[in-house]
Every structure is written in structure tokens, then in C-alpha cells.
Amino acid sequence: MAREGAIEVEGVIVEVLPNQMYRVELANGHRVLAYVTGRVRLSFAHLAGGARVRLDMSPYDLSKGCIIVETQAV
């Protein structure tokens, strides 16, 4: 379930960064910095480049997002 007022989008991981941070490219070509929620961390999901993920983004800062679930790999 998404936070109230959050924008939910899908994207593809293009770069894996230290400390469970990821660079994600959205469908419109925009790249955002994303981190992993606790729910995904608890499931021991090891995300790699090319993985399709769903993000929660705040309408106030569209340069960062929160990975809420991994969808299918590309």
C-alpha cells in the first residue's frame, strides 16, 4: 500500500550503488536515486541491474524514490 499523496511509478535499475542505493530509469527516461524499503530488505531481495521495480515518489522531490516491490526481471 502506497503512502498517501505518493506517486507510484515503475522503472528499471540501471546502476547499483553502495549502501543499497540504486539509480533507476523511469519509462519517460528520467533517472532517479532510489533506496530500498524495510519490507523489501526483510525479504532479502538482492536487486541487480536490469530488474524492474515499482517506486514510491514524493510529489515534493521527484529526484528520489523508495523501492517498494520488485516486479519481473527484464
SEVO-718836 format. One record per residue (C-alpha): residue number from 1; residue in one letter; x, y, z. Coordinates in Angstrom, 2 decimals, padded with zeros to 5 digits. Example, Ala and Ser with C-alpha at 12.3 -4.5 7.8 and 13.67 -1.06 7.14 Angstrom:
# residues 2
+-------+-------+---------+---------+---------+
| zator | marza |      c1 |      c2 |      c3 |
+-------+-------+---------+---------+---------+
|     1 |     a |  012.30 | -004.50 |  007.80 |
|     2 |     s |  013.67 | -001.06 |  007.14 |
+-------+-------+---------+---------+---------+
//
This chain:
# residues 74
+-------+-------+---------+---------+---------+
| zator | marza |      c1 |      c2 |      c3 |
+-------+-------+---------+---------+---------+
|     1 |     m |  000.00 |  000.00 |  000.00 |
|     2 |     a |  001.39 |  003.36 | -001.04 |
|     3 |     r |  001.72 |  006.37 |  001.21 |
|     4 |     e | -000.99 |  008.96 |  000.93 |
|     5 |     g | -000.11 |  011.53 | -001.74 |
|     6 |     a |  002.81 |  009.50 | -003.09 |
|     7 |     i |  003.32 |  008.92 | -006.80 |
|     8 |     e |  003.73 |  005.26 | -007.76 |
|     9 |     v |  005.81 |  004.57 | -010.90 |
|    10 |     e |  007.70 |  001.69 | -012.48 |
|    11 |     g |  011.28 |  001.71 | -013.66 |
|    12 |     v |  014.38 | -000.34 | -014.43 |
|    13 |     i |  017.54 | -000.42 | -012.30 |
|    14 |     v |  020.44 |  000.84 | -014.40 |
|    15 |     e |  023.13 |  001.19 | -011.72 |
|    16 |     v |  023.75 | -000.41 | -008.34 |
|    17 |     l |  025.32 |  001.99 | -005.81 |
|    18 |     p |  026.75 |  001.38 | -002.30 |
|    19 |     n |  024.51 |  001.10 |  000.80 |
|    20 |     q |  021.55 | -000.44 | -001.05 |
|    21 |     m |  021.02 |  002.62 | -003.23 |
|    22 |     y |  020.09 |  002.29 | -006.88 |
|    23 |     r |  019.88 |  004.51 | -009.96 |
|    24 |     v |  016.52 |  003.78 | -011.62 |
|    25 |     e |  015.40 |  004.88 | -015.07 |
|    26 |     l |  011.69 |  005.55 | -015.46 |
|    27 |     a |  009.65 |  004.98 | -018.63 |
|    28 |     n |  009.94 |  008.65 | -019.62 |
|    29 |     g |  013.77 |  008.50 | -019.48 |
|    30 |     h |  014.09 |  010.36 | -016.16 |
|    31 |     r |  016.67 |  008.85 | -013.77 |
|    32 |     v |  016.12 |  008.92 | -010.02 |
|    33 |     l |  018.07 |  007.83 | -006.95 |
|    34 |     a |  016.19 |  005.07 | -005.12 |
|    35 |     y |  016.58 |  003.27 | -001.82 |
|    36 |     v |  015.00 |  000.06 | -000.56 |
|    37 |     t |  012.17 | -000.04 |  001.97 |
|    38 |     g |  012.38 | -002.19 |  005.07 |
|    39 |     r |  009.79 | -004.59 |  003.69 |
|    40 |     v |  011.97 | -005.40 |  000.67 |
|    41 |     r |  015.10 | -005.58 |  002.86 |
|    42 |     l |  013.44 | -008.13 |  005.13 |
|    43 |     s |  012.67 | -010.38 |  002.16 |
|    44 |     f |  016.42 | -010.43 |  001.36 |
|    45 |     a |  015.82 | -009.26 | -002.19 |
|    46 |     h |  019.12 | -008.80 | -003.98 |
|    47 |     l |  018.36 | -006.38 | -006.76 |
|    48 |     a |  020.62 | -006.30 | -009.80 |
|    49 |     g |  020.90 | -004.15 | -012.88 |
|    50 |     g |  018.02 | -004.68 | -015.29 |
|    51 |     a |  015.48 | -005.56 | -012.58 |
|    52 |     r |  012.06 | -003.94 | -012.96 |
|    53 |     v |  010.91 | -002.26 | -009.75 |
|    54 |     r |  007.99 | -000.19 | -008.51 |
|    55 |     l |  008.81 |  003.10 | -006.78 |
|    56 |     d |  007.03 |  005.45 | -004.42 |
|    57 |     m |  007.98 |  009.06 | -005.06 |
|    58 |     s |  007.08 |  012.16 | -003.11 |
|    59 |     p |  005.40 |  014.89 | -005.17 |
|    60 |     y |  007.74 |  017.38 | -003.49 |
|    61 |     d |  011.06 |  015.79 | -004.53 |
|    62 |     l |  010.96 |  013.94 | -007.85 |
|    63 |     s |  014.69 |  013.15 | -007.83 |
|    64 |     k |  014.42 |  010.42 | -005.15 |
|    65 |     g |  012.27 |  007.36 | -004.74 |
|    66 |     c |  011.64 |  004.40 | -002.49 |
|    67 |     i |  011.62 |  000.88 | -003.98 |
|    68 |     i |  008.51 | -000.83 | -002.66 |
|    69 |     v |  008.46 | -004.05 | -004.67 |
|    70 |     e |  010.45 | -005.88 | -007.32 |
|    71 |     t |  008.41 | -006.80 | -010.37 |
|    72 |     q |  009.63 | -009.18 | -013.06 |
|    73 |     a |  013.22 | -009.12 | -014.31 |
|    74 |     v |  013.82 | -007.93 | -017.85 |
+-------+-------+---------+---------+---------+
//
